[in-house]
């Protein structure tokens, strides 16, 4: 979660640079869009790493490229100490199937931390929903990841291939002791909390982007030749 930001950098004038906010589910995108600035571009990728990879590659091959990617939405609780409705921004996301990782862009992470944002720990991208409390606890003990989803690591890997700074922010929407009724009963409230968090985050990103180094170099080819393998779910 974010602390009250106290910037250690000189103020930077806002820019019109485009921020791309992507979610797996249309319900997530629709729930947060009215809370976000109009200049933000929204994208729904679909569930799972395969869909996320395909849709993001298609978008990032087009011009203009976004200045930053924020992948967001709901996530499942793995660490029992993490409360429902908590917004979490892990430093890295692991892919459970092939042990590769997606990492938040280093320069972006340093600049946000300097402004008081908490970016720490790990998330886990899985191939199937994790339903049982015992399975969630096992994943937490084995990987150390506090939360899980089915897309974030792949999204960060694709962004890295295109030289786009990126981070993945999630709200915890379900745990081992939650059923589907609990999930849907609290979904609007959780997504509203996420939207308010994103409001503040995107304002910070709008100020940070003009001072970040411009990425140069060619992105990966449109085929499957990505240097960091992505799990196709």
N, C-alpha and C positions, 0 to 999 in steps of 0.2 A: 504494500500500500504506500501511498505518497505521504511524506511529511509535509509540513508547511514549508513550501520551497523558499530557501534563502539563497539567492544567486551569489556566486563568488566571481561571476563574469560581468564585464561592462554590459549595459543594456544594448540590445540589438534591435533595430527596426524590424517589424514584421514584414514578411515577404509574401508574394502571391504564389509561391511554390506549392505544387499540389501534393497533398498527403493522400496516400491510398490506404483505406481502412477495409480490411477483408474479414469476412466471417464465413463459417461453414454453412450456416443455416439462414434462410431468408427471414425466419422469425427473429433471429438475432439482429440482422441488418435492419429490419423494419423497426425494431424496438429502440434502437439507439440513434437512428438517423435524424430525428427531430431535435436531439440534444447536441448535435455536432454542427460545426460551422458549415456554411453552404459551399465553401470552396473545397471541401473534402470530397474525394471520390470514393464511392462505396462499391464493393464487389462481393458477391456471394459465390463461393467456390464449390459448394457441395460437400458431403460428408466423406472423410477418408483422405489419405495421402495421395492416392492416385488422382482423384478429382481435383484436389487442391493444386497439385503439381501441374496438371493439364491446364486449368483455368488461369493460374498465375503466369505460366510461361506464355500463354496466348496474349495476356494483357501486357506483360513486360516486353514483348517483342514489338509492341506498338509504340509510336511516339505521340506525345512526349512521355518520357519515363517519369515516374513519380519521384519526388525528392526523398521519400521515406515510405516504408510499408509498416503498418501496424496490423498484425493479425490478432483477432480478438474473438470473444464469445464466451461460452460456458465451458466449464471443466469439472471433472470429478475429483473428489477428495481422496487422497491416498494417506496423507499424514493426519492421524486423528486429532492432532492439535489445531489444525486449520479449520476455522469455523465456516459454516455455510454463509454465503453472501460476501465473503472476503475477496477483494480484488488482489490478484497476485501477478507479479511480473518477474518470472524466473530469469536468471542470467543465461541459462542454457536449457535446451530441450533434447532429451535422449530419445532415440528410436529403439524400442524394446526388441524388435525382431532382428535387427542387423547391427545394433550397438553403435551406429553413427550418431552424430549430434548436429543440432542446429543451434547456432550461437547468436546472441544479440550482438549487433555491430559494436566493436570496441570503442570507437570514438564517440558514438552516440551514447553508449552506456556511461562513459566517463562524464560527458557533459550533463546528462540527466542527474547522475549522482551528485555532481557539483551543485545542482540546484535543489537538492534535498529529496530526490526520489529514491525509494528503496527498490533496488534491483538485485536479487540474490537467490541462491539456491537453484534447484532443478525442477523441470517439468518432464513428463514422460508421454511420448506419443505411442499409442498402442494400436493394434490392428482390429480389435473387437472391443465392444463395451465391456467394462469390468463391473460386474453386478454384485458379487458377494463381498461382504465385509472382510472375510478371511483372505480373499484374493487381493483386495486393495492393500491390506496390511502387509501381505507377503511382498507385493511390489514395492511398497515404501521401504521395507526392511532390506530388500535386495538392491534397490537402486538409489535410495535416498531422495527420490523425487516426491515433492509435496502434493502435486496434482497431476492429473492425466487428461489427455484429449486424444483425438485421432488425426490431427492435421498440423499442429504448430511447428514441429521439427522440420517437416517437409517444406512448409512455407518459408522458414528461415533459410533453409538450404537453397531453395530456388532464388530467393532474393540475393543471397551471397553470390550465386553464379552470374547474376546480372549486375553486380556491383551496386545494389540498392541497399542503403542502410535499413535495418529492420529490427523490430522487437515484437514479442508476443505477450499480450496481456489478457488474463482470463479471470472470470468471476466463478467462484466455487458454487455450483448449483446442486450437487448431489453427493451423498456419502453412502457408506455401507449400510446405514440404518434408515435410509430414505427409500420410499417406494415411488412409483410413477405419480401418484396423487400428490405426494409431498413436492416432487420436482415441479409439476405444473402449477401447483398452488402458489409456489414462491417464485416462479420464473419471471413474472413481470417485475416484481420487486428487485430481484437480483440483477436483471438486465438494466433497470433504471439506475441502480447503484453503479453498474459498469459504465453507463452512459455519462454519469456525472464525473466519474474518474477520468474518462476519455476527454471530456470537455477541457479539464485542466491540463491534461497531458498534451493535447493537440495545440493548445495555446503556447505551451512551452516549446513544442517542436517547431511551430511557426517562427518563433524567435531564434531558435538554435540553427535552423537550416542554413541561413545565409552565411554563417561563419564556419560551416563544415567544409572540409576539402572536397572538391569535385572529383567524383570517381571517373577514371578514364579506363580505356581498354575495352575489348570486345566481350560481349556476353557469350554464353555457350550457344552452340548451334541448336536449331529447333528440334533436333532429334533427341535421342535418349543419352547422348554422350555427356552426361553430367559427371564431374570428377568425384563428387560425394554421392554415393548411391542413395537413392530414396526408396523407401519401402513402398511398393505399390499395393495398396490395400483394396 
